[in-house]
Amino acid sequence: MQKVIIIGPAHPLRGGLATFNQRLAKEFMDQGFDCSIVSFSLQYPSLLFPGTSQFTDEAPPAGIQIRSIINSVNPLSWLLTGNKLSKEKPDIIVVRFWIPFMGPALGTILRRVKNNGYTKIICIADNIKPHEKRFGDIPFTRYFLKAPDGFITMSEKVMADLRLFENTKPAQLVQHPLYDNFGPQISKEEARKKLQLQAFEKIILFFGFIRQYKGLDLLLDAMKDQRIKDHKISLLIAGEFYEDEKRYKEQIKNNKLEEQVILRTQFIPDSEVRDYLCAADCVVQPYRNATQSGVTPLAYHFEKPMIVTNVGGLASLVPHRKSGLVCEPTPKSIADAILQFYGLGEEYFIPHLREEKKKYSWELLVQAIIGLRDRVSS
């Protein structure tokens, strides 16, 4: 049996990366691989973490071995982890790369692994250029990118960014698989009842961590458009603030949106994700810049139309007037798209969503990883 180790966040760490890694591990095991996850004992120092907690209270995923042994700021941990994994000689290591801060730790671990002359390393790159720039981004990224043998990206934007740094190693674009581990769809009525929302209200959803690049302020300015107010459209904001919430709350007050905006600005546990997606009429992603988004496969899974801005890789993931609507990252354009959505109606998009979501498969991702491993082994 071939052995695969995934390096990246996992339980008890919370968030989309952990959810993704655990679902990918399950897919490898379902396909007959011996798969486990090596995660972090310390992911971010508290000084660098913008949320309230890095950990979840939910139960660990059943049947997946998770070892939390990497300390992101302790070089001794990097050497020990790398030596340990090198001795274990997995056939494949799948490593996640999402932020340059992790470059020194992951790059050092992978260099130690490669000393065994056997293990092939495939990187799933969520981002190459970070959304928020920090000191050391470029050297940390370059250091990391020298270690993997091949790359998977999940948007054309990340592929283009990768090729600015690394243009010789094999790389493949694979669509971000659907998050199908949050349970089946439930009716809008049932979801709204669970969340104590009005059954027949027009509700659009902003979902996920709140950061500057995600453009929530643009959406809040769109909501003050008199046409939006006349149509009695409400905005449900579900997700934790990863920056100062004061300015957003002042914006809500200044725009007189207290009656239109529903704030659920705490971390949304996995057990409640389905309720928020199913309660909405559509999902709005008003990003200023983007590579891909974990919210998009969530919306596909629960068959929710999307309104996305024409930045990064978002437009290519949401065909216009099929899976949703594409607009410009301005309040006026976002407001126009919201009104166009309600003019067309949610049901207009459902057949297109069901057809498009067939492209988003965990099986295809595993096949791509194996295919890359074979290419770099030959």
Secondary structure, DSSP 8 states (H G I E B T S, - for coil): --EEEEES--TTB-SHHHHHHHHHHHHHHHTT-EEEEEEEEESS-GGG--SS-SB--S---TT--EEEEEETT-HHHHHHHHHHHHHH--SEEEEEE--GGGHHHHHHHHHHHGGGS--EEEEEES-SS-SS--TTHHHHHHHHHTS-SEEEESSHHHHHHHHHH--SS-EEE--------S-----HHHHHHHHT--TT-EEEEEES-B-GGG-HHHHHHHHTSHHHHHTTEEEEEES-BSS-SHHHHHHHHHTT-TTTEEEE-S---HHHHHHHHHH-SEEEE--SS-S--THHHHHHHTT--EEEESSTTHHHHS-BTTTEEEE-SSHHHHHHHHHHHHHH-HHHHHHHHHHHGGG--HHHHHHHHHHHHHHHH-
